[in-house]
Amino acid sequence: MINLLYYELFKTYAKWRTYIGFLVVMVVIPLVLWGLKLEGGNFVQRQMGRLQADFLVSGNLFNAWTISQIIMNSLWVHVPFLISLVAGDQLAGEATAGTFRLILIRPVSRARILNAKYAATLIYTASLVLAIAVMSIGLGLLMFGSGDILVLEGGSLTILPESQALFRFALAYALAIWSMWVVASLAFLFSSFVENAIGPIISTMGVIIVFLVVSNLHISAFEFIRPYLFTTHESVWQKAFADPLDWSTIAASCGVLGAYSAALWMATLAIFKTKDILS
Amino acid sequence: MSSEIVLRTIGLGKSYRGRRVVQDLNLEVRRGDVFGFLGPNGAGKSTTIRMILSLITPLTGSVEIFGQDLHRNRERALASVAGIVEKPDFYLYLSAVRNMQIAGSLTLRRTPKKEKIDVCLGLVGLSDRAGDRVKTYSHGMKQRLGIAQALLCDPELIILDEPTNGLDPQGMKEVRELVHHLATEKGITVFLSSHLLNEVEQVATRMAIINKGNLIVQGSVDELLRSNANTVVVNVTPQKKALLLLQKMRSASVVETAEQGIRVEIDQKRIPAMVAALVESGCQVHAVIPEKSLERYFLSMTEQS
């Protein structure tokens, strides 16, 4: 299995499309940081709005941690697209290239090949989210320094001490990876249906858009289904900045997301094991 | 030739959207065979090969390789098998060596040794380009790389689906020689699908012909062609006079006249009498050539079906 995974990772990281996501991250994050640097403290002041009149703010709140959180919030909508770009190509790409005929005639079960591909997809997803973490926090620390974390959410303000920053961000990015694995699993499933990578990307984004609409529209007809949609729990990483941490909510969201990933992986396995390779 | 059966299909069948593309196919390939698998385009050859290599699931029947049922014991059945299905496709963005490593590791469960890869690439004349990305390869080079990756794990059975497709005459000759070398020098059983009859005639020891998904005939190439040996080409002058005489003969039946002579269907025992009659009538008989053409045989069998 290790050998299979090694070559799946090798194939994944030898393709140029794998680096599109990293390239976007490497361009967008420095650009945002540079913009914020030019803006100075005005950005935080604008965000805090009238709260400034009620509180006496001291110390550096315009720091790497606050900015990383802002970047994560704004990039979060776009990350699924970057993930489906690679995850959607994992099986469909082999079909397009005709290489299923090279690998599936070998004395290795299809389940093992699929599992190696799935593991490589999850590793890619984690590496992209970690690249966002490293870029935004690393570059942020260099440009803005450290300080307490300012969390602005839904009109409420939370300030977390600097000493908690590493733990909070480690938790946030771990939850972000967990959540993005659902997107990767969805694109991976769609990838098993077709013979080109465009279909899985469009289908994944289509499902996300529909689910997001249903998740975010507070219409009573959708109320019963909302807790079961993965998009309702997709921003679970934001709960890493709540004070105090609500572990039961985090566990519930992780449960729903984990169930989605497992179900999607099992569906892909069932399809792939019986699929006729005609390409 | 050994009588051990290395590949057997039993009542193999497949349908697509209600259309039967392979029906009740029973093939037997023996150890040491170069088994020619013939059929016109769309006869079901590739579908059969895909079923044999577990790329598609049969609707009916089963496949046994080295005595192992492919469905129940896939990994053991395919352990000593290699193949190229239709055209050889590779990871174009990787080098030949990387492609060989990927393909080999799936069979060997470890990365194949560099020396072994070098030997296989050398055998097909690709040593100089081993480090180049496969996207820079010509079709013929990819075909040769396909054979190299098939040889990497020392298979006992190689399944080649139209291996000379798209090759120039020199490339076709090289592949034919390679197939002959694998069978005679290395003792590998070769299952060779083709619609190029000349190719199969030159290398195959046994063959099967399928048409519209049905098996038409199967057996030793020599025996099958011998059954067609009642046709001879009579090279005779003057041709017109000889033609009139042959048309009058009860024992012979003129099929057609051609540049090289008159094609006649006749019982072998009656050939001396036919020659004597021609000579007595003043014709000069230069040659009587028994026709042993796979092409004629193939056409007669597929037309009958």
Boltz contact constraints between the chains, C-beta under 6 A:
constraints:
  - contact:
      token1: [A, 3]
      token2: [B, 105]
      max_distance: 6.0
  - contact:
      token1: [A, 7]
      token2: [B, 102]
      max_distance: 6.0
  - contact:
      token1: [A, 14]
      token2: [B, 93]
      max_distance: 6.0
  - contact:
      token1: [A, 97]
      token2: [B, 89]
      max_distance: 6.0
  - contact:
      token1: [A, 98]
      token2: [B, 89]
      max_distance: 6.0
  - contact:
      token1: [A, 99]
      token2: [B, 89]
      max_distance: 6.0
  - contact:
      token1: [A, 101]
      token2: [B, 85]
      max_distance: 6.0
  - contact:
      token1: [A, 102]
      token2: [B, 103]
      max_distance: 6.0
  - contact:
      token1: [A, 103]
      token2: [B, 106]
      max_distance: 6.0
  - contact:
      token1: [A, 104]
      token2: [B, 55]
      max_distance: 6.0
  - contact:
      token1: [A, 105]
      token2: [B, 53]
      max_distance: 6.0
  - contact:
      token1: [A, 105]
      token2: [B, 83]
      max_distance: 6.0
  - contact:
      token1: [A, 106]
      token2: [B, 106]
      max_distance: 6.0
  - contact:
      token1: [A, 106]
      token2: [B, 107]
      max_distance: 6.0
  - contact:
      token1: [A, 107]
      token2: [B, 75]
      max_distance: 6.0
  - contact:
      token1: [A, 107]
      token2: [B, 78]
      max_distance: 6.0
  - contact:
      token1: [A, 107]
      token2: [B, 79]
      max_distance: 6.0
  - contact:
      token1: [A, 107]
      token2: [B, 107]
      max_distance: 6.0
  - contact:
      token1: [A, 108]
      token2: [B, 106]
      max_distance: 6.0
  - contact:
      token1: [A, 276]
      token2: [B, 56]
      max_distance: 6.0
  - contact:
      token1: [A, 277]
      token2: [B, 55]
      max_distance: 6.0
